[in-house]
Amino acid sequence: MNLADLHTHTNFSDGELSPIEIINEAIDKKIKYLSITDHDTLSGYKKARKIINDSYANQILLIPGVEISTTFEGSSIHLLGYFFDANNTGLNDILKQLQLRRNEFAKYALSNLKGEGFNINWGDLLVNVNGSLGRLHIAYAMQRKGIVKRVSDAFDIYLNKYRSNYPEKYEFNTAEIIRIVNAAGGVCSIAHPHTINNAEKIIPKLVKKGLTGIEVIENKKIYKDDEEFISMGLIKTAGSDFHRPGKNSYLGKNNLSEEEFIHFYSNAKKILNGKIKWKF
């Protein structure tokens, strides 16, 4: 049975595996449709696309993908973009700005940690960073330094606090990013919707702004009422949100069947009036 995993991360953002390692793992797991959705960067996707074109063209199909950090009415929302033109100028300009903002926040976080008596150097963050620097890299560095025992503690005790107090603009408006991805020939799905504050009020508004998909959780269920969200016209998407191998973290953990993936693609094509950029 051919599967689709539409939410994975490489070491070009905050994942542990390289693009070639992700590709090989996906093939082993019978994943035919793979999307690398690194945070605010297409570098991992572009590297994987070259590898597949050169050596794996008959074994796996790579869907253009990216995860973009956004905000809407005070809520933090991660959008997954799919099927777009990876060379689109408007999209790439936004991603470059977001990467710069990530770097500036990292400097702010290090300054705050220093003020609390913890010394982490810039070089400590860059271990295994090939592209986009994120908060998870800071958390890993804090764990390696013994500041926290668990990565989750870094967020709960320090990084979420710094994020709330950060005085600079960090993310773009969700509706604006949906528009930019649509203009690049792609569509957007909401990642891990159960993490969004006021999701029941916000998601219907984003549907009117062009939101196409909503990511399922365990057992292919939307986190609350499937019928309510499907009635809005949203299409289920799925992915493992894979960052590193583990007992509860593996490619294909949440997936779409081939039929479900084709349903998503076909509807995306209709929504974009045939102007979708990725073809298969």
Steps between C-alpha positions, in 0.01 A plus 500: 500500500644835396490770769545876521686676783459873450672640809871425552809695599865463402820641648451802276264621773450325834498136392780255572524308172641623170282503186654177370436330835138615496459371144641157583288476813190595302567231240545242776163605648321465161440873479449592136400864553738696721502866591795658679352793691796666668431815700518815287748354249497301176866397514430147623224452243725620216782269610259205518353585158844480339576169673170348388533629145849352476448163667150426630260631235307173469472432873359812664320823411607816682236767555617860546440587862582747776382578853459871565454664838213752499262681732131584472296698752754434772535126439816330377427286193733275301398474136607216273536609138484245216525470120647850444776615266813473715665775295219752547654837590225617735509182706880487518520865606266431792701194604824700497343763725376233739844341522651838588235547767580156641866599533409824675277318746777249571734787590231642727453162669874459558514846654215412736660169594825682576305737724373197692853370545523254209772543240421358156707614205373551146712208388319274748181559303649422163573135572320304226344818354515504121226750429226654713584559869208442737407496866549124507870552427519726806322235706741230383795722594349559845462126549858431390624765744304345785279805549191281458450125517232486232453699182142573604633667818695748288174616345285483812743681731689735268426521128123547514556783748757666275269463202215670685727789603675539165447862390563456127268368228575132456234350272280599207122510500350159419265632233789676326703179485201307362473762225872479418497119484190507279670752270797262477269222375456326833248449780520507879399263777499571874766301685414336836176702541456382860780741601316810377329729750137574408521258206121470472469874435816549298490210254165597338640849440810354335285280275354823361860619441584194289603233750468160328602227745505399864746249640367190672638348818493137615278259306439757226270707719485876516565604859135579576204466263582358158158577356513864603831568325427286195169686455705821464669346196828418674689193379687267733878494474734286706862464594725373774650841589820295504810662655710214634461121532347372821246267651213740429659681207529336162419568137148401407368520856214714369439454130262514207428210272576548132130553434475764774808679372364512145172636641694779672700579187196495270308738724801730532518510121131596479538768765788656304303474174763272353786740577667254735875482441591144602392230256516123520 
